[in-house]
Amino acid sequence: MQLIVNLLINGFAVFITAYILSAGIHVNNFLTAIIIAVVLGIINTILKPVLIILTLPINILTLGLFTFIINGLLILLTSYFVPGFSVKNIWWAIFFSLVLTIVNWFLHLLSR
């Protein structure tokens, strides 16, 4: 049951974030937002650790700021796989990642 609640909260967070950033991010409907949450969760689970390890030297040189670029690229990859989800460019993807983190944190805080 907790998995379904987390999925709905993450989908709602994606939907709210897309509404806040409507100039550069477009999500068709709530079902698309839930699909985005699932695909982004799978990509973050499988691909992100590999990318973090491969880019460790540049991550150390930039004091971890390169992680924002990785997050933006993963958002762009998600927009490639999910129809109904479009991101204007990498800067919107990075901003989407930051705002999504804040909205997701706030919604999970409210759900407790």
C-alpha positions as a printed NumPy array, in Angstrom:
array([[  0.   ,   0.   ,   0.   ],
       [  2.873,   2.37 ,   0.814],
       [  4.284,   1.88 ,  -2.704],
       [  1.021,   3.037,  -4.272],
       [  0.841,   6.075,  -1.959],
       [  4.437,   7.016,  -2.816],
       [  3.715,   6.584,  -6.52 ],
       [  0.663,   8.861,  -6.307],
       [  2.591,  11.471,  -4.319],
       [  5.458,  11.402,  -6.827],
       [  3.032,  11.678,  -9.745],
       [  1.275,  14.593,  -8.064],
       [  4.666,  16.232,  -7.46 ],
       [  5.524,  15.884, -11.158],
       [  2.148,  17.329, -12.107],
       [  2.5  ,  20.311,  -9.734],
       [  6.068,  20.984, -10.845],
       [  5.054,  20.921, -14.501],
       [  2.269,  23.378, -13.694],
       [  4.694,  25.708, -11.889],
       [  7.198,  25.529, -14.767],
       [  4.635,  25.59 , -17.565],
       [  6.818,  27.812, -19.768],
       [  9.399,  25.072, -20.356],
       [  7.809,  21.806, -19.18 ],
       [  4.655,  20.19 , -20.526],
       [  2.792,  17.197, -19.063],
       [ -0.445,  16.145, -20.775],
       [ -2.385,  14.775, -17.803],
       [ -2.109,  13.13 , -14.385],
       [ -1.7  ,   9.64 , -15.844],
       [  1.295,  10.892, -17.825],
       [  2.693,  12.374, -14.602],
       [  2.444,   8.986, -12.894],
       [  4.171,   7.314, -15.86 ],
       [  6.899,   9.985, -15.656],
       [  7.334,   9.238, -11.949],
       [  7.696,   5.506, -12.655],
       [ 10.124,   5.945, -15.565],
       [ 12.166,   8.542, -13.682],
       [ 12.319,   6.239, -10.668],
       [ 13.56 ,   3.346, -12.817],
       [ 16.142,   5.528, -14.578],
       [ 17.344,   6.982, -11.265],
       [ 17.646,   3.507,  -9.762],
       [ 19.516,   1.886, -12.643],
       [ 21.353,   4.565, -14.6  ],
       [ 22.128,   7.338, -12.112],
       [ 24.556,   5.367,  -9.882],
       [ 26.509,   4.273, -12.956],
       [ 26.705,   7.851, -14.244],
       [ 27.76 ,   9.173, -10.842],
       [ 30.606,   6.663, -10.657],
       [ 31.708,   7.299, -14.26 ],
       [ 31.74 ,  11.07 , -13.75 ],
       [ 33.316,  10.979, -10.302],
       [ 36.463,  12.93 , -11.284],
       [ 34.495,  15.841, -12.777],
       [ 32.057,  15.653,  -9.87 ],
       [ 34.937,  16.033,  -7.429],
       [ 36.384,  18.955,  -9.412],
       [ 33.034,  20.767,  -9.447],
       [ 32.333,  19.911,  -5.789],
       [ 29.263,  17.904,  -6.757],
       [ 27.656,  20.53 ,  -8.994],
       [ 27.953,  18.235, -12.017],
       [ 25.241,  16.13 , -10.402],
       [ 22.764,  18.837, -11.453],
       [ 23.784,  18.268, -15.074],
       [ 23.342,  14.512, -14.649],
       [ 19.868,  15.047, -13.171],
       [ 18.95 ,  17.315, -16.086],
       [ 20.139,  14.748, -18.597],
       [ 18.103,  12.038, -16.881],
       [ 15.007,  14.277, -17.053],
       [ 15.652,  14.794, -20.782],
       [ 16.037,  11.025, -21.208],
       [ 12.711,  10.533, -19.454],
       [ 11.069,  13.058, -21.772],
       [ 12.429,  11.067, -24.716],
       [ 10.783,   7.841, -23.504],
       [  7.45 ,   9.194, -22.214],
       [  5.023,  10.574, -24.788],
       [  3.11 ,  13.568, -23.491],
       [  6.109,  14.894, -21.545],
       [  8.234,  17.572, -23.149],
       [ 11.122,  19.604, -21.816],
       [ 12.336,  22.669, -23.701],
       [ 16.085,  22.32 , -22.983],
       [ 18.665,  21.19 , -20.424],
       [ 18.241,  24.311, -18.278],
       [ 14.521,  23.677, -17.899],
       [ 15.322,  20.048, -17.077],
       [ 17.755,  21.087, -14.336],
       [ 15.262,  23.579, -12.95 ],
       [ 12.531,  20.91 , -13.13 ],
       [ 14.763,  18.571, -11.145],
       [ 15.353,  21.17 ,  -8.426],
       [ 11.703,  22.2  ,  -8.112],
       [ 10.557,  18.566,  -8.247],
       [ 12.833,  17.732,  -5.337],
       [ 11.385,  20.551,  -3.242],
       [  7.747,  19.78 ,  -4.131],
       [  8.288,  16.05 ,  -3.563],
       [  9.866,  16.707,  -0.163],
       [  6.989,  18.965,   0.847],
       [  4.304,  16.498,  -0.265],
       [  5.992,  13.6  ,   1.527],
       [  6.23 ,  15.791,   4.621],
       [  2.48 ,  16.463,   4.44 ],
       [  1.646,  12.781,   3.977],
       [  3.169,  11.745,   7.312]])
